[in-house]
Amino acid sequence: MTQLELYRLFDSFRALHENDKDERLYDAILDTMDSILGWCSPSNRLYETDLPADDV
């Protein structure tokens, strides 16, 4: 799966949970999306390159 495909999959999942009363799952989704994008510590990246903001 490409970086963009994975990001979009998590983004659709995020949209389903953005209004949950318990925010733990939503926060976990956002943290994973940061790792997909490359907006995290280098050791937490899921891909070697940053996903360009234009693609998001």
Residue pairs with C-beta under 8 A, 6 or more apart in sequence:
1 9
3 36
3 46
3 47
3 49
3 51
4 51
4 55
6 36
6 46
7 33
7 36
7 37
7 51
7 56
10 29
10 32
10 33
10 36
11 33
13 29
14 26
14 29
14 30
14 33
17 25
17 26
17 29
18 26
20 26
34 40
34 44
35 44
35 45
35 46
36 46
36 47
36 51
37 50
37 51
37 56
38 45
38 47
38 49
38 50
38 51
39 50
